Amino acid sequence: MEPDRASATPTGTAGPRRVTTDANDPLAGIRTLTDVCEEVTFDVDGTVGSFGYSLGQEVDVGDDSLTLVIDFSISQPVQSTVQLEDVLWVRSGILSQVSVSTGAGEETVSDEDRTLLEELVGVADERLVEVIDEDG
């Protein structure tokens, strides 16, 4: 008997496309991903699910930033969903990231968790600025 084969199918407005990242603009690949690929579905050894990608509420931090929202769901063999909000930013060429995800039974990141995420991003960026300033 032949084992199940894994498959992944991206869907979006632009059809199949390879997403690459420019070293001078590390967030460009993520922006392209959210523009051209709304969802990736998968079926791996009987586990069926999907990843959905979108840009979320912006956080004003660094030289450039974005909030990536990832909706992950599994429909087989069990049903489960998780949402992740991931703030990525660039300061002085350094890419940083802080994330928060939903808890059990929550469909979207709560306002309280989003506020905490923004506070953590602020603290992380302040510390990054200190290190950059010390380094000269």
Residue pairs with C-beta under 8 A, 6 or more apart in sequence:
3 45
4 43
4 44
4 45
4 46
6 42
6 43
6 44
6 45
7 42
7 43
7 44
8 40
8 41
8 42
9 40
9 41
9 42
10 16
10 37
10 39
10 40
11 37
11 38
11 39
11 40
11 41
12 35
12 36
12 37
12 38
12 39
13 35
13 36
13 38
14 35
14 36
15 36
17 32
17 36
17 37
19 29
19 32
19 33
19 36
19 37
20 29
21 28
21 29
21 30
22 28
22 29
25 64
26 90
26 95
27 64
27 65
27 66
27 88
27 90
27 95
30 66
30 68
30 88
31 55
31 66
33 53
34 53
34 54
34 55
34 68
37 53
38 52
38 53
38 54
39 50
39 51
39 52
39 53
40 50
40 51
40 53
41 48
41 49
41 50
42 48
42 49
42 50
42 51
46 76
46 77
47 74
47 76
47 77
48 74
48 75
48 76
49 72
49 73
49 74
49 75
49 76
50 71
50 72
50 73
51 70
51 71
51 72
52 70
52 71
52 72
52 73
53 68
53 69
53 70
54 68
54 69
54 71
55 66
55 67
55 68
55 69
56 67
56 68
56 69
56 85
57 67
57 114
58 65
58 66
58 67
59 65
59 67
59 87
59 89
59 117
59 118
59 121
61 87
61 89
61 91
61 121
61 122
61 125
62 89
62 90
62 91
62 96
62 125
63 89
63 90
63 91
63 92
64 89
64 90
65 87
65 88
65 89
65 90
66 87
66 88
66 89
67 85
67 86
67 87
67 88
68 84
68 85
68 86
68 88
69 83
69 84
69 85
69 86
70 83
70 84
70 86
71 81
71 82
71 83
72 81
72 82
72 83
72 84
73 79
73 80
73 81
73 82
74 80
74 81
81 102
81 107
82 101
82 102
83 101
83 102
83 106
83 107
83 108
83 109
84 99
84 100
84 101
84 102
84 109
85 99
85 100
85 101
85 109
85 113
85 114
85 117
86 97
86 98
86 99
87 97
87 98
87 99
87 117
87 118
87 121
88 95
88 96
88 97
89 95
89 96
89 97
89 121
89 125
90 96
91 125
91 128
91 129
91 132
92 132
94 128
94 132
96 124
96 125
96 128
98 117
98 120
98 121
98 124
99 117
100 109
100 113
100 114
100 116
100 117
101 109
102 108
102 109
102 110
102 113
109 117
